[in-house]
């Protein structure tokens, strides 16, 4: 796996199939989304690409938790987990207030399309990004038509009991001392 810090001076990446997120913990829900990225990359003869952030957005944004916010995985550990899953490329974006001010269209057009050359974008069923997070649900598809990339929506990942997995749920389990359940949702040891 190749790791790139920022979008400047990226090497050519063959037909990037991209997903975007913090991926804190690289839990079972993340793994399902990443498997979709890999299968789509294989389908089009491209590369699986994760765009992630450091620091975590909640450490930077107001009301995000700041210094009280606790990560499940450090950047280094997250990169190890992504590598073990077989992701081809990771772009680590420095998350700043200036970066947070980008609209979804600026992020997609200027960075993912112009600098990365994105061929397809895989997003979760309810994924939003950019400071204009209240965009219509079909906004990604509109951007895909405008900029010439495919948009693929992953289904919600649920547990056999119907429960949903999130990094926040796992953090609460850890705070409550339920390490065994947290590790089951993570799919790996803490």
PLY file of the C-alpha trace (Angstrom):
ply
format ascii 1.0
element vertex 190
property float x
property float y
property float z
element edge 189
property int vertex1
property int vertex2
end_header
0.00 0.00 0.00
1.25 3.45 -0.88
0.52 6.35 1.48
0.39 9.93 0.21
0.16 13.02 2.38
-2.06 15.55 0.61
-3.01 15.87 -3.03
0.07 17.69 -4.26
2.60 15.63 -6.20
0.47 12.50 -6.36
1.81 9.85 -8.70
-0.50 8.53 -11.40
-2.98 6.13 -9.85
-4.72 3.77 -12.25
-8.50 4.43 -12.40
-8.97 5.32 -8.71
-12.06 3.97 -6.98
-12.30 6.26 -3.97
-13.99 6.29 -0.61
-13.72 9.12 1.89
-13.88 9.12 5.65
-12.14 9.18 8.99
-12.32 5.38 9.33
-11.57 5.61 13.04
-11.22 2.04 14.25
-11.56 0.49 10.77
-14.55 -1.41 12.23
-16.76 -4.03 10.57
-18.96 -1.40 8.91
-15.89 0.31 7.45
-14.58 -3.05 6.29
-17.77 -3.76 4.37
-17.46 -0.38 2.61
-13.77 -0.97 1.88
-14.54 -4.41 0.44
-16.98 -2.70 -1.94
-14.25 -0.25 -2.98
-11.91 -3.14 -3.69
-14.46 -5.13 -5.68
-15.35 -2.08 -7.78
-11.66 -1.34 -8.38
-11.18 -4.92 -9.52
-14.26 -4.66 -11.75
-12.92 -1.63 -13.64
-9.23 -2.55 -13.51
-8.45 0.29 -11.13
-6.95 0.97 -7.72
-8.70 1.02 -4.36
-8.13 4.42 -2.74
-9.02 5.65 0.75
-9.01 9.38 1.42
-8.79 9.95 5.17
-8.02 12.78 7.54
-5.45 13.69 10.16
-6.24 15.00 12.63
-9.74 13.58 12.95
-12.32 16.28 12.05
-13.86 16.08 15.52
-10.53 17.17 16.99
-10.62 20.36 14.87
-14.24 21.41 14.44
-16.10 23.38 17.09
-18.40 21.14 19.14
-16.47 18.13 17.86
-15.05 17.21 21.24
-11.62 18.80 20.88
-9.08 17.49 23.38
-11.76 15.34 25.09
-12.40 13.37 21.90
-10.75 9.93 22.00
-9.65 8.11 18.87
-10.04 4.36 18.53
-6.92 4.14 16.36
-3.94 6.37 15.76
-3.16 7.31 12.18
-0.32 4.78 12.17
-2.57 1.98 13.42
-5.30 2.91 10.92
-2.76 2.74 8.09
-1.62 -0.70 9.29
-5.20 -1.95 9.32
-5.90 -0.56 5.84
-2.71 -2.14 4.54
-3.67 -5.52 6.06
-7.03 -5.28 4.26
-5.24 -4.86 0.91
-6.12 -1.25 0.10
-3.90 -0.03 -2.75
-3.53 3.69 -1.95
-4.28 6.03 0.95
-4.33 9.80 0.73
-4.02 11.43 4.15
-5.47 14.95 4.13
-4.46 17.43 6.83
-7.80 18.45 8.31
-7.82 22.16 9.09
-10.54 24.78 9.41
-9.55 26.01 5.94
-10.00 22.52 4.52
-13.31 22.16 6.38
-14.58 25.30 4.60
-14.47 23.58 1.18
-17.82 22.73 -0.35
-18.44 19.19 -1.50
-18.13 20.38 -5.11
-14.81 22.13 -4.48
-13.44 19.01 -2.78
-14.66 16.71 -5.54
-13.75 18.89 -8.53
-10.45 20.41 -7.41
-9.01 17.49 -5.47
-10.65 14.16 -6.23
-11.11 14.75 -9.96
-8.40 17.24 -10.96
-5.58 15.97 -8.74
-6.47 12.32 -8.12
-8.28 11.49 -11.36
-11.13 9.67 -9.60
-12.99 7.15 -11.78
-15.58 6.14 -9.19
-16.71 7.22 -5.73
-18.07 4.70 -3.24
-20.09 6.30 -0.46
-22.10 4.94 2.42
-25.88 5.02 2.27
-26.01 8.30 4.25
-22.57 9.81 3.60
-22.12 13.58 3.42
-19.05 15.79 3.36
-18.03 19.38 2.80
-19.17 22.35 4.81
-22.45 22.20 2.89
-23.41 18.82 4.40
-27.12 19.59 4.01
-26.92 19.01 0.25
-29.61 16.92 -1.48
-29.14 13.16 -1.28
-28.51 12.90 -5.05
-25.78 15.58 -5.01
-22.99 13.03 -5.50
-24.75 11.68 -8.58
-25.08 15.24 -9.93
-21.35 15.79 -9.36
-20.60 12.44 -11.00
-22.51 13.50 -14.12
-20.80 16.89 -14.18
-17.24 15.61 -13.62
-17.45 12.20 -15.29
-17.13 9.67 -12.47
-19.37 6.83 -11.33
-21.10 7.06 -7.94
-21.74 3.82 -6.09
-23.74 3.76 -2.86
-22.99 1.03 -0.36
-25.82 -0.46 1.65
-26.02 0.09 5.39
-24.05 -2.55 7.27
-26.08 -4.05 10.09
-25.42 -6.76 12.62
-27.49 -9.97 12.63
-29.52 -8.48 15.51
-30.27 -5.40 13.37
-27.90 -3.12 15.28
-25.69 -0.62 13.53
-21.97 -0.19 14.01
-20.35 3.18 14.42
-17.13 4.46 15.91
-19.21 6.38 18.47
-20.95 3.20 19.63
-17.58 1.46 19.99
-16.18 4.41 21.98
-19.12 4.17 24.39
-18.57 0.44 24.84
-14.93 1.10 25.71
-15.92 3.85 28.17
-18.32 1.38 29.80
-15.54 -1.23 30.04
-17.09 -3.65 27.54
-13.85 -4.32 25.64
-15.01 -7.72 24.37
-18.09 -6.27 22.62
-16.04 -3.33 21.31
-13.50 -5.70 19.78
-16.28 -7.77 18.20
-17.61 -4.66 16.46
-14.13 -3.59 15.46
-13.29 -7.02 14.05
-9.84 -6.81 15.65
-8.15 -6.33 19.02
-7.77 -2.85 20.44
0 1
1 2
2 3
3 4
4 5
5 6
6 7
7 8
8 9
9 10
10 11
11 12
12 13
13 14
14 15
15 16
16 17
17 18
18 19
19 20
20 21
21 22
22 23
23 24
24 25
25 26
26 27
27 28
28 29
29 30
30 31
31 32
32 33
33 34
34 35
35 36
36 37
37 38
38 39
39 40
40 41
41 42
42 43
43 44
44 45
45 46
46 47
47 48
48 49
49 50
50 51
51 52
52 53
53 54
54 55
55 56
56 57
57 58
58 59
59 60
60 61
61 62
62 63
63 64
64 65
65 66
66 67
67 68
68 69
69 70
70 71
71 72
72 73
73 74
74 75
75 76
76 77
77 78
78 79
79 80
80 81
81 82
82 83
83 84
84 85
85 86
86 87
87 88
88 89
89 90
90 91
91 92
92 93
93 94
94 95
95 96
96 97
97 98
98 99
99 100
100 101
101 102
102 103
103 104
104 105
105 106
106 107
107 108
108 109
109 110
110 111
111 112
112 113
113 114
114 115
115 116
116 117
117 118
118 119
119 120
120 121
121 122
122 123
123 124
124 125
125 126
126 127
127 128
128 129
129 130
130 131
131 132
132 133
133 134
134 135
135 136
136 137
137 138
138 139
139 140
140 141
141 142
142 143
143 144
144 145
145 146
146 147
147 148
148 149
149 150
150 151
151 152
152 153
153 154
154 155
155 156
156 157
157 158
158 159
159 160
160 161
161 162
162 163
163 164
164 165
165 166
166 167
167 168
168 169
169 170
170 171
171 172
172 173
173 174
174 175
175 176
176 177
177 178
178 179
179 180
180 181
181 182
182 183
183 184
184 185
185 186
186 187
187 188
188 189
